[in-house]
């Protein structure tokens, strides 16, 4: 039932009662605006945390060697712990629940890489095939390293796409080509990309066995990483502890020594962040709910006062022939009009603010892509509209039911 | 035109029951201009509210132009009011945020007349009561006499059968009161039945018949003007 004349009458009333209308509109718009900004910020934080974990497998355990810091069994502190292939084998066969495992042998120099006349210096990572799963490497062409590469000491290499671009300049396909790394020839068997960012694309992967032999690494390794499948948090903690104990036994250091080896349990860290973001989300919801509640109370208050203030006007309208329902509907339509327009404005303003905020913040920080569930925002707006209408409805109905005489008597 | 027979009305507040109108018999003919007089508490306002379909009564009967008006719902009586009755109140009761023309146009809004047309009609009626130049003013910018003229224009705009005025000069000085009563006489001269509730002798003197009310009963339906 759309009646232009009725709305004209309502607009007149709104225009003639600016302060009241603006106050109502403001409490609604502000409530929605705050809710949108809060929810968006909460989401932005959660997105930021997830972004921080995007590079490596979440369910991974990383082992780095260090130096002892406490005396143990008659040995002085400051002893370097050097992990070897034997440690890798012991962990691989001894620790329960490992999905994929790899070691990393780090060559302590930047290596010269050459293809024909093109040269460059790139990081070389000598690893096992399981590395692909730990680092979330994405093969775009060819293949990653496999077990036979390791067993047969094959001279093969997998290149990051930026390495391939630098060496081959897009002139010829890199696969099956021979490149030289510090004078040793390797055949390119695969190209990869990585979600971890630009830096990760400037790496070269070689079979660990080949690299140890070619670059004088003997049996030394710098890191051991493993994924834990879908093991629960407690199980991953047990695995990390097992790894730590085995290394302590093999290298004779105190398992309580915090600096002998470093073990990072990504899954544990991730769970901790999930808890933090969960708490932030809960907090945001509580504050947002409070904001909406304050808006509801504000709107209700203004509507009740408005109706009381208008009792006399209602009496006049009734005497002039307005039916009770026409009085109620006049007040309700006015309330709904103000709250919906204001709610929509708050919604829009909130979204624009989030957009501006998102464009000003760095894209890789702890706060990225603040976004809001539009459904929630619209529900909150509707809630405010309904609350305003309800708060107006009851006094309006009472005023509409009053005999015009009584309403007129109301000074 | 208006016929009351044995109309009873009491108000109940808490345990108290106030018998306001007691078996009132009254007839007002078409085209009459009558005043209803009485001390305060005599029931004259209640009588006017019943005559103006603003209030119900308990027993008896009320014929409005031949139609029995009894136990109507609020909605029904509102619809009858907008067609039949025009009101003028002591305190004018104009809507403060509307201009004079908008106030006058309001009854036509409830009759369903279009916006432009009803503002035209409203301005014609403001001209008729002599304040055409004030049509865009708010009530607060008008004098008491001007406000009451606006109220009279508003009461007449819907072409009612009866114009009911409750102490129309109660808030005005004597010169302005005379002007307003002359205006009501003119309106009556055009054929509108006018009923004025008052306790002022001068106001009653300007009408053609005086109905005297005392303790909820009609004391005299053709009373003489009280001594000055």
HADDOCK unambig.tbl for C-alpha pairs under 7 A between the chains (distance, minus, plus):
assign (segid A and resid 5 and name CA) (segid B and resid 115 and name CA) 6.75 0.50 0.50
assign (segid A and resid 16 and name CA) (segid B and resid 97 and name CA) 5.64 0.50 0.50
assign (segid A and resid 313 and name CA) (segid B and resid 95 and name CA) 6.02 0.50 0.50
assign (segid A and resid 316 and name CA) (segid B and resid 93 and name CA) 6.52 0.50 0.50
assign (segid A and resid 318 and name CA) (segid B and resid 78 and name CA) 6.73 0.50 0.50
assign (segid A and resid 319 and name CA) (segid B and resid 54 and name CA) 6.89 0.50 0.50
assign (segid A and resid 320 and name CA) (segid B and resid 81 and name CA) 6.81 0.50 0.50
assign (segid A and resid 320 and name CA) (segid B and resid 82 and name CA) 5.72 0.50 0.50
assign (segid A and resid 320 and name CA) (segid B and resid 107 and name CA) 5.45 0.50 0.50
assign (segid A and resid 321 and name CA) (segid B and resid 78 and name CA) 4.48 0.50 0.50
assign (segid A and resid 321 and name CA) (segid B and resid 79 and name CA) 5.74 0.50 0.50
assign (segid A and resid 321 and name CA) (segid B and resid 81 and name CA) 5.30 0.50 0.50
assign (segid A and resid 321 and name CA) (segid B and resid 82 and name CA) 4.17 0.50 0.50
assign (segid A and resid 321 and name CA) (segid B and resid 107 and name CA) 6.80 0.50 0.50
assign (segid A and resid 321 and name CA) (segid B and resid 110 and name CA) 6.37 0.50 0.50
assign (segid A and resid 322 and name CA) (segid B and resid 78 and name CA) 5.88 0.50 0.50
assign (segid A and resid 322 and name CA) (segid B and resid 110 and name CA) 6.13 0.50 0.50
assign (segid A and resid 323 and name CA) (segid B and resid 74 and name CA) 6.86 0.50 0.50
assign (segid A and resid 323 and name CA) (segid B and resid 75 and name CA) 4.86 0.50 0.50
assign (segid A and resid 323 and name CA) (segid B and resid 78 and name CA) 5.36 0.50 0.50
assign (segid A and resid 324 and name CA) (segid B and resid 74 and name CA) 6.88 0.50 0.50
assign (segid A and resid 324 and name CA) (segid B and resid 75 and name CA) 6.33 0.50 0.50
assign (segid A and resid 403 and name CA) (segid B and resid 54 and name CA) 6.89 0.50 0.50
assign (segid A and resid 403 and name CA) (segid B and resid 55 and name CA) 6.83 0.50 0.50
assign (segid A and resid 404 and name CA) (segid B and resid 54 and name CA) 6.20 0.50 0.50
assign (segid A and resid 405 and name CA) (segid B and resid 54 and name CA) 6.42 0.50 0.50
